[in-house]
Amino acid sequence: MKPYQEEVTDDCRIRRFSSEVDESELKWHWDEKDRKVTPLVANDWLFQFDNELPFLFKEEINIPAGKIHRIIRGTVDLIVKIEEQ
């Protein structure tokens, strides 16, 4: 079971993470392809790359393939657009 709901189109994925998701489900991970991830609504979630400090997830982020990262739950639902490069 994934910690999000997802809609897939030809050119992107839209994911919704509930503000009530269990923190233990938001695991450190890496992706096989480069990705551009854009938050679609104002939120207070944090984003963190491995060995870096977390930062407010309010702007587009480019995530290189193989780079370890995670999100940290906020108080409102998070909706993001994911485009694979």
MODELLER restraints for C-alpha pairs under 7 A, 6 or more apart:
rsr = mdl.restraints
at = mdl.atoms
rsr.add(forms.Gaussian(group=physical.xy_distance, feature=features.Distance(at['CA:3:A'], at['CA:17:A']), mean=6.58, stdev=0.5))
rsr.add(forms.Gaussian(group=physical.xy_distance, feature=features.Distance(at['CA:3:A'], at['CA:21:A']), mean=6.57, stdev=0.5))
rsr.add(forms.Gaussian(group=physical.xy_distance, feature=features.Distance(at['CA:3:A'], at['CA:25:A']), mean=5.98, stdev=0.5))
rsr.add(forms.Gaussian(group=physical.xy_distance, feature=features.Distance(at['CA:3:A'], at['CA:26:A']), mean=6.98, stdev=0.5))
rsr.add(forms.Gaussian(group=physical.xy_distance, feature=features.Distance(at['CA:4:A'], at['CA:15:A']), mean=6.19, stdev=0.5))
rsr.add(forms.Gaussian(group=physical.xy_distance, feature=features.Distance(at['CA:4:A'], at['CA:16:A']), mean=5.40, stdev=0.5))
rsr.add(forms.Gaussian(group=physical.xy_distance, feature=features.Distance(at['CA:4:A'], at['CA:17:A']), mean=4.66, stdev=0.5))
rsr.add(forms.Gaussian(group=physical.xy_distance, feature=features.Distance(at['CA:5:A'], at['CA:15:A']), mean=5.63, stdev=0.5))
rsr.add(forms.Gaussian(group=physical.xy_distance, feature=features.Distance(at['CA:5:A'], at['CA:16:A']), mean=5.25, stdev=0.5))
rsr.add(forms.Gaussian(group=physical.xy_distance, feature=features.Distance(at['CA:5:A'], at['CA:17:A']), mean=6.78, stdev=0.5))
rsr.add(forms.Gaussian(group=physical.xy_distance, feature=features.Distance(at['CA:6:A'], at['CA:13:A']), mean=6.69, stdev=0.5))
rsr.add(forms.Gaussian(group=physical.xy_distance, feature=features.Distance(at['CA:6:A'], at['CA:14:A']), mean=5.62, stdev=0.5))
rsr.add(forms.Gaussian(group=physical.xy_distance, feature=features.Distance(at['CA:6:A'], at['CA:15:A']), mean=4.51, stdev=0.5))
rsr.add(forms.Gaussian(group=physical.xy_distance, feature=features.Distance(at['CA:6:A'], at['CA:16:A']), mean=6.51, stdev=0.5))
rsr.add(forms.Gaussian(group=physical.xy_distance, feature=features.Distance(at['CA:7:A'], at['CA:13:A']), mean=5.70, stdev=0.5))
rsr.add(forms.Gaussian(group=physical.xy_distance, feature=features.Distance(at['CA:7:A'], at['CA:14:A']), mean=5.17, stdev=0.5))
rsr.add(forms.Gaussian(group=physical.xy_distance, feature=features.Distance(at['CA:7:A'], at['CA:15:A']), mean=6.58, stdev=0.5))
rsr.add(forms.Gaussian(group=physical.xy_distance, feature=features.Distance(at['CA:8:A'], at['CA:14:A']), mean=6.51, stdev=0.5))
rsr.add(forms.Gaussian(group=physical.xy_distance, feature=features.Distance(at['CA:11:A'], at['CA:83:A']), mean=6.72, stdev=0.5))
rsr.add(forms.Gaussian(group=physical.xy_distance, feature=features.Distance(at['CA:12:A'], at['CA:81:A']), mean=6.66, stdev=0.5))
rsr.add(forms.Gaussian(group=physical.xy_distance, feature=features.Distance(at['CA:12:A'], at['CA:82:A']), mean=5.52, stdev=0.5))
rsr.add(forms.Gaussian(group=physical.xy_distance, feature=features.Distance(at['CA:12:A'], at['CA:83:A']), mean=4.80, stdev=0.5))
rsr.add(forms.Gaussian(group=physical.xy_distance, feature=features.Distance(at['CA:13:A'], at['CA:81:A']), mean=5.75, stdev=0.5))
rsr.add(forms.Gaussian(group=physical.xy_distance, feature=features.Distance(at['CA:13:A'], at['CA:82:A']), mean=5.07, stdev=0.5))
rsr.add(forms.Gaussian(group=physical.xy_distance, feature=features.Distance(at['CA:13:A'], at['CA:83:A']), mean=6.72, stdev=0.5))
rsr.add(forms.Gaussian(group=physical.xy_distance, feature=features.Distance(at['CA:14:A'], at['CA:79:A']), mean=6.95, stdev=0.5))
rsr.add(forms.Gaussian(group=physical.xy_distance, feature=features.Distance(at['CA:14:A'], at['CA:80:A']), mean=5.68, stdev=0.5))
rsr.add(forms.Gaussian(group=physical.xy_distance, feature=features.Distance(at['CA:14:A'], at['CA:81:A']), mean=4.69, stdev=0.5))
rsr.add(forms.Gaussian(group=physical.xy_distance, feature=features.Distance(at['CA:14:A'], at['CA:82:A']), mean=6.35, stdev=0.5))
rsr.add(forms.Gaussian(group=physical.xy_distance, feature=features.Distance(at['CA:15:A'], at['CA:79:A']), mean=5.56, stdev=0.5))
rsr.add(forms.Gaussian(group=physical.xy_distance, feature=features.Distance(at['CA:15:A'], at['CA:80:A']), mean=5.36, stdev=0.5))
rsr.add(forms.Gaussian(group=physical.xy_distance, feature=features.Distance(at['CA:15:A'], at['CA:81:A']), mean=6.61, stdev=0.5))
rsr.add(forms.Gaussian(group=physical.xy_distance, feature=features.Distance(at['CA:16:A'], at['CA:77:A']), mean=6.82, stdev=0.5))
rsr.add(forms.Gaussian(group=physical.xy_distance, feature=features.Distance(at['CA:16:A'], at['CA:78:A']), mean=5.59, stdev=0.5))
rsr.add(forms.Gaussian(group=physical.xy_distance, feature=features.Distance(at['CA:16:A'], at['CA:79:A']), mean=4.42, stdev=0.5))
rsr.add(forms.Gaussian(group=physical.xy_distance, feature=features.Distance(at['CA:16:A'], at['CA:80:A']), mean=6.65, stdev=0.5))
rsr.add(forms.Gaussian(group=physical.xy_distance, feature=features.Distance(at['CA:17:A'], at['CA:77:A']), mean=5.65, stdev=0.5))
rsr.add(forms.Gaussian(group=physical.xy_distance, feature=features.Distance(at['CA:17:A'], at['CA:78:A']), mean=5.02, stdev=0.5))
rsr.add(forms.Gaussian(group=physical.xy_distance, feature=features.Distance(at['CA:17:A'], at['CA:79:A']), mean=6.41, stdev=0.5))
rsr.add(forms.Gaussian(group=physical.xy_distance, feature=features.Distance(at['CA:18:A'], at['CA:77:A']), mean=4.63, stdev=0.5))
rsr.add(forms.Gaussian(group=physical.xy_distance, feature=features.Distance(at['CA:18:A'], at['CA:78:A']), mean=6.55, stdev=0.5))
rsr.add(forms.Gaussian(group=physical.xy_distance, feature=features.Distance(at['CA:19:A'], at['CA:73:A']), mean=6.38, stdev=0.5))
rsr.add(forms.Gaussian(group=physical.xy_distance, feature=features.Distance(at['CA:19:A'], at['CA:74:A']), mean=5.97, stdev=0.5))
rsr.add(forms.Gaussian(group=physical.xy_distance, feature=features.Distance(at['CA:19:A'], at['CA:75:A']), mean=5.33, stdev=0.5))
rsr.add(forms.Gaussian(group=physical.xy_distance, feature=features.Distance(at['CA:19:A'], at['CA:76:A']), mean=5.00, stdev=0.5))
rsr.add(forms.Gaussian(group=physical.xy_distance, feature=features.Distance(at['CA:19:A'], at['CA:77:A']), mean=4.65, stdev=0.5))
rsr.add(forms.Gaussian(group=physical.xy_distance, feature=features.Distance(at['CA:23:A'], at['CA:73:A']), mean=6.69, stdev=0.5))
rsr.add(forms.Gaussian(group=physical.xy_distance, feature=features.Distance(at['CA:26:A'], at['CA:70:A']), mean=6.70, stdev=0.5))
rsr.add(forms.Gaussian(group=physical.xy_distance, feature=features.Distance(at['CA:26:A'], at['CA:71:A']), mean=6.44, stdev=0.5))
rsr.add(forms.Gaussian(group=physical.xy_distance, feature=features.Distance(at['CA:27:A'], at['CA:70:A']), mean=6.12, stdev=0.5))
rsr.add(forms.Gaussian(group=physical.xy_distance, feature=features.Distance(at['CA:28:A'], at['CA:68:A']), mean=6.40, stdev=0.5))
rsr.add(forms.Gaussian(group=physical.xy_distance, feature=features.Distance(at['CA:28:A'], at['CA:69:A']), mean=5.41, stdev=0.5))
rsr.add(forms.Gaussian(group=physical.xy_distance, feature=features.Distance(at['CA:28:A'], at['CA:70:A']), mean=4.83, stdev=0.5))
rsr.add(forms.Gaussian(group=physical.xy_distance, feature=features.Distance(at['CA:29:A'], at['CA:68:A']), mean=5.28, stdev=0.5))
rsr.add(forms.Gaussian(group=physical.xy_distance, feature=features.Distance(at['CA:29:A'], at['CA:69:A']), mean=5.65, stdev=0.5))
rsr.add(forms.Gaussian(group=physical.xy_distance, feature=features.Distance(at['CA:29:A'], at['CA:70:A']), mean=6.46, stdev=0.5))
rsr.add(forms.Gaussian(group=physical.xy_distance, feature=features.Distance(at['CA:30:A'], at['CA:65:A']), mean=6.92, stdev=0.5))
rsr.add(forms.Gaussian(group=physical.xy_distance, feature=features.Distance(at['CA:30:A'], at['CA:66:A']), mean=5.10, stdev=0.5))
rsr.add(forms.Gaussian(group=physical.xy_distance, feature=features.Distance(at['CA:30:A'], at['CA:67:A']), mean=5.49, stdev=0.5))
rsr.add(forms.Gaussian(group=physical.xy_distance, feature=features.Distance(at['CA:30:A'], at['CA:68:A']), mean=4.61, stdev=0.5))
rsr.add(forms.Gaussian(group=physical.xy_distance, feature=features.Distance(at['CA:30:A'], at['CA:69:A']), mean=6.32, stdev=0.5))
rsr.add(forms.Gaussian(group=physical.xy_distance, feature=features.Distance(at['CA:31:A'], at['CA:65:A']), mean=5.37, stdev=0.5))
rsr.add(forms.Gaussian(group=physical.xy_distance, feature=features.Distance(at['CA:31:A'], at['CA:66:A']), mean=5.60, stdev=0.5))
rsr.add(forms.Gaussian(group=physical.xy_distance, feature=features.Distance(at['CA:32:A'], at['CA:65:A']), mean=5.14, stdev=0.5))
rsr.add(forms.Gaussian(group=physical.xy_distance, feature=features.Distance(at['CA:32:A'], at['CA:66:A']), mean=6.07, stdev=0.5))
rsr.add(forms.Gaussian(group=physical.xy_distance, feature=features.Distance(at['CA:33:A'], at['CA:65:A']), mean=4.57, stdev=0.5))
rsr.add(forms.Gaussian(group=physical.xy_distance, feature=features.Distance(at['CA:33:A'], at['CA:84:A']), mean=6.39, stdev=0.5))
rsr.add(forms.Gaussian(group=physical.xy_distance, feature=features.Distance(at['CA:33:A'], at['CA:85:A']), mean=6.76, stdev=0.5))
rsr.add(forms.Gaussian(group=physical.xy_distance, feature=features.Distance(at['CA:34:A'], at['CA:63:A']), mean=5.73, stdev=0.5))
rsr.add(forms.Gaussian(group=physical.xy_distance, feature=features.Distance(at['CA:34:A'], at['CA:64:A']), mean=4.49, stdev=0.5))
rsr.add(forms.Gaussian(group=physical.xy_distance, feature=features.Distance(at['CA:34:A'], at['CA:65:A']), mean=4.45, stdev=0.5))
rsr.add(forms.Gaussian(group=physical.xy_distance, feature=features.Distance(at['CA:34:A'], at['CA:84:A']), mean=5.85, stdev=0.5))
rsr.add(forms.Gaussian(group=physical.xy_distance, feature=features.Distance(at['CA:34:A'], at['CA:85:A']), mean=5.21, stdev=0.5))
rsr.add(forms.Gaussian(group=physical.xy_distance, feature=features.Distance(at['CA:35:A'], at['CA:62:A']), mean=5.83, stdev=0.5))
rsr.add(forms.Gaussian(group=physical.xy_distance, feature=features.Distance(at['CA:35:A'], at['CA:63:A']), mean=5.15, stdev=0.5))
rsr.add(forms.Gaussian(group=physical.xy_distance, feature=features.Distance(at['CA:35:A'], at['CA:64:A']), mean=6.51, stdev=0.5))
rsr.add(forms.Gaussian(group=physical.xy_distance, feature=features.Distance(at['CA:35:A'], at['CA:82:A']), mean=6.60, stdev=0.5))
rsr.add(forms.Gaussian(group=physical.xy_distance, feature=features.Distance(at['CA:35:A'], at['CA:83:A']), mean=5.57, stdev=0.5))
rsr.add(forms.Gaussian(group=physical.xy_distance, feature=features.Distance(at['CA:35:A'], at['CA:84:A']), mean=4.45, stdev=0.5))
rsr.add(forms.Gaussian(group=physical.xy_distance, feature=features.Distance(at['CA:35:A'], at['CA:85:A']), mean=5.58, stdev=0.5))
rsr.add(forms.Gaussian(group=physical.xy_distance, feature=features.Distance(at['CA:36:A'], at['CA:60:A']), mean=6.77, stdev=0.5))
rsr.add(forms.Gaussian(group=physical.xy_distance, feature=features.Distance(at['CA:36:A'], at['CA:61:A']), mean=5.72, stdev=0.5))
rsr.add(forms.Gaussian(group=physical.xy_distance, feature=features.Distance(at['CA:36:A'], at['CA:62:A']), mean=4.54, stdev=0.5))
rsr.add(forms.Gaussian(group=physical.xy_distance, feature=features.Distance(at['CA:36:A'], at['CA:63:A']), mean=6.23, stdev=0.5))
rsr.add(forms.Gaussian(group=physical.xy_distance, feature=features.Distance(at['CA:36:A'], at['CA:82:A']), mean=5.82, stdev=0.5))
rsr.add(forms.Gaussian(group=physical.xy_distance, feature=features.Distance(at['CA:36:A'], at['CA:83:A']), mean=5.16, stdev=0.5))
rsr.add(forms.Gaussian(group=physical.xy_distance, feature=features.Distance(at['CA:36:A'], at['CA:84:A']), mean=6.42, stdev=0.5))
rsr.add(forms.Gaussian(group=physical.xy_distance, feature=features.Distance(at['CA:37:A'], at['CA:60:A']), mean=5.57, stdev=0.5))
rsr.add(forms.Gaussian(group=physical.xy_distance, feature=features.Distance(at['CA:37:A'], at['CA:61:A']), mean=5.26, stdev=0.5))
rsr.add(forms.Gaussian(group=physical.xy_distance, feature=features.Distance(at['CA:37:A'], at['CA:62:A']), mean=6.44, stdev=0.5))
rsr.add(forms.Gaussian(group=physical.xy_distance, feature=features.Distance(at['CA:37:A'], at['CA:80:A']), mean=6.48, stdev=0.5))
rsr.add(forms.Gaussian(group=physical.xy_distance, feature=features.Distance(at['CA:37:A'], at['CA:81:A']), mean=5.65, stdev=0.5))
rsr.add(forms.Gaussian(group=physical.xy_distance, feature=features.Distance(at['CA:37:A'], at['CA:82:A']), mean=4.60, stdev=0.5))
rsr.add(forms.Gaussian(group=physical.xy_distance, feature=features.Distance(at['CA:37:A'], at['CA:83:A']), mean=6.47, stdev=0.5))
rsr.add(forms.Gaussian(group=physical.xy_distance, feature=features.Distance(at['CA:38:A'], at['CA:59:A']), mean=6.23, stdev=0.5))
rsr.add(forms.Gaussian(group=physical.xy_distance, feature=features.Distance(at['CA:38:A'], at['CA:60:A']), mean=4.26, stdev=0.5))
rsr.add(forms.Gaussian(group=physical.xy_distance, feature=features.Distance(at['CA:38:A'], at['CA:61:A']), mean=6.43, stdev=0.5))
rsr.add(forms.Gaussian(group=physical.xy_distance, feature=features.Distance(at['CA:38:A'], at['CA:80:A']), mean=5.39, stdev=0.5))
rsr.add(forms.Gaussian(group=physical.xy_distance, feature=features.Distance(at['CA:38:A'], at['CA:81:A']), mean=5.13, stdev=0.5))
rsr.add(forms.Gaussian(group=physical.xy_distance, feature=features.Distance(at['CA:38:A'], at['CA:82:A']), mean=6.59, stdev=0.5))
rsr.add(forms.Gaussian(group=physical.xy_distance, feature=features.Distance(at['CA:39:A'], at['CA:58:A']), mean=6.31, stdev=0.5))
rsr.add(forms.Gaussian(group=physical.xy_distance, feature=features.Distance(at['CA:39:A'], at['CA:59:A']), mean=6.46, stdev=0.5))
rsr.add(forms.Gaussian(group=physical.xy_distance, feature=features.Distance(at['CA:39:A'], at['CA:60:A']), mean=6.69, stdev=0.5))
rsr.add(forms.Gaussian(group=physical.xy_distance, feature=features.Distance(at['CA:39:A'], at['CA:79:A']), mean=5.91, stdev=0.5))
rsr.add(forms.Gaussian(group=physical.xy_distance, feature=features.Distance(at['CA:39:A'], at['CA:80:A']), mean=4.29, stdev=0.5))
rsr.add(forms.Gaussian(group=physical.xy_distance, feature=features.Distance(at['CA:39:A'], at['CA:81:A']), mean=6.36, stdev=0.5))
rsr.add(forms.Gaussian(group=physical.xy_distance, feature=features.Distance(at['CA:40:A'], at['CA:79:A']), mean=5.60, stdev=0.5))
rsr.add(forms.Gaussian(group=physical.xy_distance, feature=features.Distance(at['CA:40:A'], at['CA:80:A']), mean=5.40, stdev=0.5))
rsr.add(forms.Gaussian(group=physical.xy_distance, feature=features.Distance(at['CA:40:A'], at['CA:81:A']), mean=6.76, stdev=0.5))
rsr.add(forms.Gaussian(group=physical.xy_distance, feature=features.Distance(at['CA:41:A'], at['CA:79:A']), mean=6.27, stdev=0.5))
rsr.add(forms.Gaussian(group=physical.xy_distance, feature=features.Distance(at['CA:42:A'], at['CA:58:A']), mean=6.86, stdev=0.5))
rsr.add(forms.Gaussian(group=physical.xy_distance, feature=features.Distance(at['CA:43:A'], at['CA:58:A']), mean=6.97, stdev=0.5))
rsr.add(forms.Gaussian(group=physical.xy_distance, feature=features.Distance(at['CA:43:A'], at['CA:76:A']), mean=6.22, stdev=0.5))
rsr.add(forms.Gaussian(group=physical.xy_distance, feature=features.Distance(at['CA:43:A'], at['CA:78:A']), mean=6.41, stdev=0.5))
rsr.add(forms.Gaussian(group=physical.xy_distance, feature=features.Distance(at['CA:44:A'], at['CA:56:A']), mean=6.47, stdev=0.5))
rsr.add(forms.Gaussian(group=physical.xy_distance, feature=features.Distance(at['CA:44:A'], at['CA:74:A']), mean=5.00, stdev=0.5))
rsr.add(forms.Gaussian(group=physical.xy_distance, feature=features.Distance(at['CA:44:A'], at['CA:75:A']), mean=6.60, stdev=0.5))
rsr.add(forms.Gaussian(group=physical.xy_distance, feature=features.Distance(at['CA:45:A'], at['CA:56:A']), mean=6.13, stdev=0.5))
rsr.add(forms.Gaussian(group=physical.xy_distance, feature=features.Distance(at['CA:45:A'], at['CA:57:A']), mean=5.70, stdev=0.5))
rsr.add(forms.Gaussian(group=physical.xy_distance, feature=features.Distance(at['CA:45:A'], at['CA:72:A']), mean=5.75, stdev=0.5))
rsr.add(forms.Gaussian(group=physical.xy_distance, feature=features.Distance(at['CA:45:A'], at['CA:73:A']), mean=5.25, stdev=0.5))
rsr.add(forms.Gaussian(group=physical.xy_distance, feature=features.Distance(at['CA:45:A'], at['CA:74:A']), mean=4.20, stdev=0.5))
rsr.add(forms.Gaussian(group=physical.xy_distance, feature=features.Distance(at['CA:46:A'], at['CA:54:A']), mean=5.91, stdev=0.5))
rsr.add(forms.Gaussian(group=physical.xy_distance, feature=features.Distance(at['CA:46:A'], at['CA:55:A']), mean=5.26, stdev=0.5))
rsr.add(forms.Gaussian(group=physical.xy_distance, feature=features.Distance(at['CA:46:A'], at['CA:56:A']), mean=4.55, stdev=0.5))
rsr.add(forms.Gaussian(group=physical.xy_distance, feature=features.Distance(at['CA:46:A'], at['CA:57:A']), mean=5.04, stdev=0.5))
rsr.add(forms.Gaussian(group=physical.xy_distance, feature=features.Distance(at['CA:46:A'], at['CA:71:A']), mean=5.65, stdev=0.5))
rsr.add(forms.Gaussian(group=physical.xy_distance, feature=features.Distance(at['CA:46:A'], at['CA:72:A']), mean=4.90, stdev=0.5))
rsr.add(forms.Gaussian(group=physical.xy_distance, feature=features.Distance(at['CA:46:A'], at['CA:73:A']), mean=6.85, stdev=0.5))
rsr.add(forms.Gaussian(group=physical.xy_distance, feature=features.Distance(at['CA:47:A'], at['CA:54:A']), mean=5.38, stdev=0.5))
rsr.add(forms.Gaussian(group=physical.xy_distance, feature=features.Distance(at['CA:47:A'], at['CA:55:A']), mean=5.47, stdev=0.5))
rsr.add(forms.Gaussian(group=physical.xy_distance, feature=features.Distance(at['CA:47:A'], at['CA:56:A']), mean=6.32, stdev=0.5))
rsr.add(forms.Gaussian(group=physical.xy_distance, feature=features.Distance(at['CA:47:A'], at['CA:57:A']), mean=5.46, stdev=0.5))
rsr.add(forms.Gaussian(group=physical.xy_distance, feature=features.Distance(at['CA:47:A'], at['CA:70:A']), mean=6.05, stdev=0.5))
rsr.add(forms.Gaussian(group=physical.xy_distance, feature=features.Distance(at['CA:47:A'], at['CA:71:A']), mean=4.53, stdev=0.5))
rsr.add(forms.Gaussian(group=physical.xy_distance, feature=features.Distance(at['CA:47:A'], at['CA:72:A']), mean=6.21, stdev=0.5))
rsr.add(forms.Gaussian(group=physical.xy_distance, feature=features.Distance(at['CA:48:A'], at['CA:54:A']), mean=4.25, stdev=0.5))
rsr.add(forms.Gaussian(group=physical.xy_distance, feature=features.Distance(at['CA:48:A'], at['CA:55:A']), mean=6.45, stdev=0.5))
rsr.add(forms.Gaussian(group=physical.xy_distance, feature=features.Distance(at['CA:48:A'], at['CA:69:A']), mean=5.53, stdev=0.5))
rsr.add(forms.Gaussian(group=physical.xy_distance, feature=features.Distance(at['CA:48:A'], at['CA:70:A']), mean=5.44, stdev=0.5))
rsr.add(forms.Gaussian(group=physical.xy_distance, feature=features.Distance(at['CA:48:A'], at['CA:71:A']), mean=6.20, stdev=0.5))
rsr.add(forms.Gaussian(group=physical.xy_distance, feature=features.Distance(at['CA:49:A'], at['CA:68:A']), mean=5.98, stdev=0.5))
rsr.add(forms.Gaussian(group=physical.xy_distance, feature=features.Distance(at['CA:49:A'], at['CA:69:A']), mean=4.24, stdev=0.5))
rsr.add(forms.Gaussian(group=physical.xy_distance, feature=features.Distance(at['CA:49:A'], at['CA:70:A']), mean=6.63, stdev=0.5))
rsr.add(forms.Gaussian(group=physical.xy_distance, feature=features.Distance(at['CA:50:A'], at['CA:68:A']), mean=5.44, stdev=0.5))
rsr.add(forms.Gaussian(group=physical.xy_distance, feature=features.Distance(at['CA:50:A'], at['CA:69:A']), mean=5.54, stdev=0.5))
